[in-house]
């Protein structure tokens, strides 16, 4: 079961990032209906990612590194949602660099923690 959840978790991460990029460019191109569909599918992958991540945390007995990764992953999901929602409304304004910076920083940290490159 751990192996299956691990693969579901890793695959949902890559698909989440891919769907985010697609949704963002659809919004920038003015394709609101397509962007809304991709955004809803993206939210489904959030649920899959969170479920598989919590299942892995329970099976591994909550190691600190992965708890930290989970918290950062929730911040990453927040950054993705804020970028898409603010872009959709066209009101991103002065907060755009903050959300993009938060997205980039948390994405790098989550990937490095998940791959075991950063550990303590």
Residue pairs with C-beta under 8 A, 6 or more apart in sequence:
1 55
1 59
2 56
2 59
2 60
5 52
5 55
5 56
5 59
6 52
6 56
8 48
8 52
9 49
9 52
9 53
9 56
10 114
12 45
12 48
12 49
12 52
13 49
13 110
13 114
15 45
16 42
16 45
16 46
16 49
16 80
17 107
19 38
19 41
19 42
19 45
20 42
20 80
20 83
20 84
22 38
23 35
23 38
23 39
23 42
23 84
24 83
24 84
24 87
26 34
26 35
26 38
27 35
27 84
27 87
27 88
28 87
32 88
35 84
35 88
39 84
39 88
42 80
42 84
46 77
49 73
50 73
50 74
53 70
53 73
54 70
56 66
57 66
57 67
57 70
60 66
64 120
65 113
65 118
65 119
65 120
66 113
68 113
69 109
69 110
69 113
69 114
72 106
72 109
72 110
72 113
73 106
73 110
75 102
75 106
76 103
76 106
76 107
76 110
78 102
79 99
79 100
79 102
79 103
79 106
80 103
82 95
82 99
83 92
83 96
83 99
83 100
83 103
86 92
86 93
86 95
86 96
86 99
92 99
109 118
112 118
113 119
